[in-house]
Each structure stands twice: as C-alpha cells, then as structure tokens.
Amino acid sequence: MGNRVQKFMEHIIRSNRSRHRLFSVLPCLRHLLSFLFLFNSSFFLLSCHYPQPDLSSEEMKESTKDSISYFYEHHYTYNTNLEVQADSVTLECLPVKNSFVNLYKGDRVVVAELAVHPADSIDSVWVKLAHSQEVQGWVRERDLRKSFVPTDSISQFIHLFSNTHASYFVVVFALFVGAYLFRAFRRKQLQMVYFNDIDSIYPLFLCLLMAFSATVYESIQVFAPDTWQHFYYNPTLSPFKVPFILSVFLLSIWIFLIVFLAVLDDLFRQLTPTAALFYLLGLTSSCIFCYFFFILTTHIYVGYLFLMCFMALFVKKVRKNSGYKYRCGHCGAKLYEKGICPHCGAINE
C-alpha cells in the first residue's frame, strides 16, 4: 500500500513539473509569434527592391541615362563580364546575314553593345558580346540568361546550387547518409542532433538557421524575383546597402557560419573524434534536409507554418535545458534536483 501511494505521489509531482514547463514555454511562444508577425509585416511593408536610380539630373547625358535605366531593368550593362556555361553558344555576326561564330564552355565575354528590335517576335532585346577583337557577335537576351553566368565567384556558386542538377545529387547523398546513420543510431546508440543529442543547443540552432535561410531565400524567389536577379548579377557578401529582405538573408548566412564554429567547438570537446565525425555527418544530412524541405514547402506557402513549429520546438528545448540546476557528481549528467541520478544511479546530496 505504501509503494502505491509513493508511486501516485511521484506521478503527481511529474505531472505538475510538466505542467509548469508548459506554462513557462507559453510566454516564449507568444513572443515568437509576435516576432514572426512583425517579420512578415516588414517583408511586405518595407522595400524589397533596389532603389530606382534618379535620372532627373539635366547634366547627365542621355547615353548615361539609358545605360543606368537598362542596368536597373535588366540587372547588367556595358562591360559586364560573363562566362559560357552551356556546351556551345552561337553568336550572329550582324548585320551580315548567315554569318556566325561559336563560343564554348568556359569562354569569357564582355557586354559590348545593346540593341532593341521590336519586330523580333521571340525576344526584342539583343546583346553584343565580345570574346576578342576578332570573335564578336549578337545573341538574344533570353539565350544569354540561359547560357551565360557572371564571372563573379558568388554568382557562379549561386548558379551551381540553383540552376544545375547538383542539388539532386546532394539530396541523394543526404538520404543515403541519413539512412546509414539512422541504422547505426538504432544499433549502436550513436548521438545525433535532437535524438540523443550532445549537451549543446547549437546543433539544433544550426538546423533552425538553415530552415530560416531557406525560407527567406524562397520568399525572395516568390515575392521579389527581380531583387534576386539583380543580386545574382551584382553579388555582395555585405548585408548593408541592400534591400531589407536580402540583408536578412545575408545576416542569416553569416550567423550560420558563426554557429557552425560553435558546434565544432562543443562537438570535439564532448565526443571522441570518431563519434564527432558521425555526429557531424548526421548534422549535415539534417541541414540539407531542412534546406530542401523548407524550399519546397515555402513555395506552396505552408513553409511559414512549419518554420513556426520548428521555432517553438527550439524554444522548448532551450527552456528545458535552462531548467537543469544541478549536475551529477559521478557521470556529469544534468539534474533538475538533488537525489538519485536517472542515468547512473548515483546519489547526489
């Protein structure tokens, strides 16, 4: 009879403790929802586009005004350096008919001249490209965007992960590594992010940052594609002097890198090199999964709801970790209160 009463009292204590944790999380959730509301409001209310250039000056030449206006509308202008990404590209040597020159993958060109042909039913904008003094020709702007990429390393990085099939190989690799690590986790109890995690909030925070960055990136693609197109042709790593939404995206990337360094520091302090390597592979798979999951779900507008749930999960874990007041003197595990350690059975007084 005494054992039943004792078990009943322990059940009540655990229930009260769980209820206390739930109520302690609710204020954080309210702040989180307020933040998301302000973020979405600022996304639509604040400028998401590059400022339009002022062409009202009378001292500015007409040719300069045309060049600046074209740069604002098409995101590139004279002397823009481009590189061929297609296997081959054919340029027309206008005004000579049936005269062509070929460029091949890796060839670099510069924008030499721009022209508009309203009678062209396919694309009225033509661009003259110069590979050398002898090799020059014209191409439609539509074909230019498909076959050429800016020579800037940031633009080429964006092209590699946005416009090629490399992303599909990354998905297959992530699924393979994730399945292998899940099997190893079930059999050998390997530590993984969120499941049997290390004593750190940084790994889950890293996944949250990846999800947030992917959501912001896809939001730009959906709501402000011209802004991303301008950034693609004129990239920068500075989060300043760019539209608000781009500033948020770049800041999230920088914070992601800083948190990644914090993850490495915690990881190799708490685990052996072998266990840390397996954990890092699992964390990489989780980040890749978050990236593609939130890219796809944000495109159909439900990604914002999943992001809120992810943030609530992160806040819950932070609150849970902050509730530990003691550590076991034998194994070092965190404890809510003194007494018997649930991990090793040692008595802590």
C-alpha positions in Angstrom: 0.0 0.0 0.0 2.8 2.4 0.8 4.5 1.7 -2.5 1.3 2.6 -4.4 0.9 5.8 -2.5 4.6 6.7 -3.2 4.2 6.0 -6.9 1.0 8.0 -7.0 2.7 11.0 -5.4 5.7 10.7 -7.8 3.2 10.7 -10.7 1.6 13.9 -9.4 4.9 15.6 -9.0 6.0 14.7 -12.5 2.6 16.0 -13.9 3.0 19.3 -12.0 6.5 19.6 -13.2 5.4 19.0 -16.9 2.6 21.5 -16.5 4.9 24.1 -15.1 7.3 23.7 -18.0 4.4 24.0 -20.5 3.2 27.3 -18.9 6.8 28.6 -18.8 7.0 28.0 -22.6 3.8 29.8 -23.4 5.2 33.4 -22.9 8.1 32.5 -25.2 5.7 31.2 -27.9 3.7 34.5 -27.7 6.9 36.4 -28.2 7.9 34.1 -31.1 4.5 34.6 -32.8 4.8 38.4 -32.4 8.3 38.2 -34.0 7.0 36.2 -36.9 4.1 38.6 -37.4 6.4 41.6 -37.4 8.8 39.8 -39.8 6.1 39.1 -42.3 4.7 42.6 -42.0 8.1 44.1 -42.5 8.6 41.8 -45.5 5.6 43.3 -47.3 5.8 46.8 -46.0 9.5 47.6 -46.2 11.3 47.9 -49.5 12.2 44.5 -51.1 13.6 46.1 -54.2 16.7 48.0 -55.0 16.1 51.8 -55.1 15.3 53.2 -58.5 18.0 55.4 -59.8 17.4 59.2 -60.1 17.6 60.2 -63.7 16.2 63.7 -63.3 19.6 65.4 -63.5 19.9 67.7 -66.6 23.7 67.4 -66.5 23.5 63.6 -67.1 24.0 62.5 -70.7 21.2 60.6 -72.5 23.5 57.7 -73.1 24.3 57.5 -69.4 20.7 57.6 -68.5 19.9 54.9 -71.0 22.7 52.7 -69.6 21.6 53.3 -65.9 18.0 52.6 -66.8 18.9 49.4 -68.7 21.0 48.3 -65.7 18.1 48.8 -63.3 15.7 46.9 -65.5 17.9 44.1 -66.8 20.5 44.0 -63.9 23.6 44.1 -66.2 25.0 46.7 -68.6 28.1 47.5 -70.7 31.4 45.8 -69.7 29.7 43.2 -67.7 31.9 40.1 -67.7 30.2 36.7 -68.4 31.2 33.1 -68.8 29.8 30.4 -71.1 28.1 27.6 -69.1 26.5 25.8 -72.0 28.5 23.3 -74.1 28.4 25.8 -77.0 26.8 29.1 -78.0 26.3 30.6 -81.4 26.6 34.3 -82.0 25.3 36.1 -85.0 27.6 38.5 -86.8 25.0 41.1 -87.6 24.4 43.0 -89.9 26.0 40.3 -92.1 23.4 37.6 -92.7 24.2 33.9 -92.2 27.5 34.7 -90.5 28.1 33.0 -87.1 30.8 32.5 -84.6 30.8 29.8 -81.9 31.8 30.0 -78.2 32.4 27.0 -76.0 32.1 26.2 -72.3 34.5 28.3 -70.2 34.9 31.1 -72.8 34.7 34.5 -71.2 33.0 37.5 -72.9 32.1 41.1 -72.2 28.9 43.0 -73.0 29.9 45.4 -75.8 26.6 46.8 -77.1 22.8 46.6 -76.6 20.0 46.9 -79.1 16.2 46.6 -79.2 14.4 45.1 -82.2 10.7 45.5 -81.7 9.9 43.4 -84.8 11.5 40.3 -83.3 8.7 38.1 -82.0 11.0 35.9 -79.9 12.9 38.5 -77.9 13.2 42.1 -78.8 16.4 42.7 -76.7 19.7 41.7 -78.4 23.1 41.9 -76.7 26.5 42.1 -78.5 29.2 40.0 -76.8 33.0 40.3 -77.4 35.3 37.4 -76.7 38.2 39.0 -78.5 38.8 41.6 -81.2 38.0 39.1 -83.9 35.3 37.0 -82.2 32.2 39.1 -81.6 28.5 38.6 -82.2 24.9 39.1 -81.1 22.6 36.9 -79.1 19.1 37.3 -77.7 18.9 38.2 -74.1 16.8 35.1 -73.4 19.6 32.9 -74.7 22.1 35.0 -72.8 20.4 34.3 -69.5 20.3 30.6 -70.2 23.8 30.0 -71.5 26.0 32.6 -69.6 26.8 33.2 -66.0 28.6 36.2 -64.4 32.3 35.6 -63.7 32.0 36.6 -60.1 32.6 33.6 -57.8 29.5 34.3 -55.8 27.3 34.3 -58.9 28.9 31.0 -60.1 28.2 29.5 -56.6 24.6 30.6 -56.8 24.3 29.1 -60.3 25.9 25.8 -59.3 23.3 25.2 -56.5 20.3 26.9 -58.1 20.4 26.1 -61.8 22.1 22.8 -62.2 21.4 19.2 -61.2 24.0 19.2 -58.4 21.2 19.7 -55.9 19.7 16.4 -56.8 22.9 14.6 -56.1 23.1 16.3 -52.8 19.6 15.1 -51.9 20.5 11.5 -52.8 23.7 11.7 -50.7 21.9 13.2 -47.8 19.3 10.4 -47.9 22.0 7.8 -48.1 24.0 9.2 -45.2 20.8 9.8 -43.2 19.6 6.2 -43.6 23.0 4.8 -42.7 23.3 7.0 -39.6 19.8 6.1 -38.5 20.6 2.4 -38.7 23.8 3.0 -36.8 21.9 5.1 -34.3 19.4 2.3 -33.6 22.0 -0.4 -33.3 24.9 1.4 -31.6 23.1 4.3 -29.9 25.2 7.0 -31.8 24.5 10.6 -30.8 22.5 12.6 -33.3 21.0 16.1 -33.4 17.8 16.3 -31.3 17.7 12.5 -30.8 20.3 11.5 -28.2 21.8 14.9 -28.7 25.0 16.3 -27.1 24.8 18.8 -24.3 24.5 21.9 -26.6 21.7 23.8 -28.2 23.9 24.9 -31.1 23.3 21.9 -33.4 19.5 22.3 -33.3 20.0 26.1 -33.7 22.1 25.4 -36.8 19.3 23.4 -38.4 16.9 26.2 -37.5 19.1 28.8 -39.2 19.3 26.6 -42.3 15.5 26.4 -42.3 15.1 30.1 -41.8 17.6 30.9 -44.6 15.9 28.6 -47.0 12.5 30.1 -46.1 13.8 33.7 -46.7 15.6 32.6 -50.0 12.4 31.0 -51.4 10.3 34.0 -50.2 12.6 36.3 -52.3 12.1 33.9 -55.3 8.3 34.1 -54.9 7.7 37.7 -53.9 10.7 39.6 -55.3 12.4 37.7 -58.1 13.8 40.8 -59.7 15.6 41.6 -56.5 17.3 38.2 -56.5 18.1 38.6 -60.2 19.9 41.9 -59.5 21.8 40.3 -56.6 22.8 37.4 -58.9 24.4 39.8 -61.4 25.8 42.1 -58.8 26.5 39.9 -55.7 27.9 41.0 -52.4 28.5 39.4 -49.0 27.8 42.6 -47.1 24.3 42.8 -45.5 24.4 46.6 -45.8 23.2 48.8 -48.6 21.0 46.1 -50.0 17.2 45.7 -49.7 15.8 44.6 -46.3 15.0 41.1 -47.3 18.4 40.5 -48.8 20.0 41.9 -45.7 18.1 39.4 -43.5 19.2 36.6 -45.8 22.9 37.6 -45.7 22.8 38.1 -42.0 21.4 34.6 -41.5 24.2 33.1 -43.6 26.9 34.9 -41.5 25.2 33.8 -38.3 25.0 30.2 -39.7 28.8 30.2 -40.2 29.4 31.5 -36.6 27.1 29.0 -35.1 28.8 26.2 -37.1 32.1 27.1 -35.5 30.4 26.9 -32.1 29.1 23.5 -33.0 32.5 22.2 -33.9 33.9 23.5 -30.6 31.2 21.8 -28.5 31.3 18.7 -30.6 35.0 17.8 -30.3 35.0 18.7 -26.6 32.3 16.3 -25.7 32.8 13.4 -28.1 35.7 11.3 -29.4 36.9 12.1 -32.9 35.1 9.1 -34.4 31.8 9.8 -32.7 32.1 13.5 -33.6 32.6 12.6 -37.3 29.5 10.5 -37.3 27.6 13.2 -35.5 28.8 15.8 -38.0 27.6 13.7 -40.9 24.2 13.3 -39.3 24.1 17.1 -38.7 25.0 17.8 -42.3 22.2 15.5 -43.5 19.7 17.2 -41.2 20.7 20.7 -42.5 20.4 19.5 -46.1 17.0 18.0 -45.4 15.9 21.3 -43.8 17.1 23.3 -46.8 15.1 21.3 -49.4 12.1 20.7 -47.1 11.6 24.4 -46.4 12.4 25.4 -50.1 9.6 23.1 -51.3 7.1 24.0 -48.5 7.7 27.7 -48.7 6.9 27.6 -52.4 3.4 26.5 -51.6 3.2 28.9 -48.6 3.0 26.2 -45.8 6.7 26.6 -45.0 6.0 29.5 -42.7 3.8 27.3 -40.5 6.5 24.6 -40.4 9.1 27.3 -39.5 6.9 28.5 -36.6 6.6 24.9 -35.3 10.4 24.5 -35.6 11.0 27.7 -33.7 8.6 26.5 -31.0 10.5 23.2 -30.8 13.8 25.1 -30.4 12.3 27.4 -27.7 11.0 24.3 -25.8 14.5 22.7 -25.9 16.1 25.9 -24.6 13.6 26.1 -21.8 14.2 22.5 -21.0 18.0 22.9 -20.8 17.6 26.1 -18.7 15.6 24.1 -16.1 18.5 22.0 -15.1 20.1 23.3 -11.9 22.4 20.5 -10.9 24.9 18.0 -12.3 25.6 14.5 -11.2 28.8 14.3 -9.3 29.5 10.8 -10.8 28.6 11.0 -14.5 28.1 14.7 -15.1 24.5 14.4 -16.3 22.2 17.4 -15.8 19.6 17.1 -13.0 16.5 19.0 -12.1 17.0 18.4 -8.4 19.3 16.5 -6.0 18.8 12.8 -5.4 19.3 9.7 -7.4 20.7 10.2 -10.9 18.4 8.6 -13.5 21.5 8.0 -15.8 24.0 6.2 -13.5 22.1 5.7 -10.2 24.5 7.7 -8.1 23.1 9.6 -5.1 23.6 13.3 -5.1 23.1 15.3 -1.9 
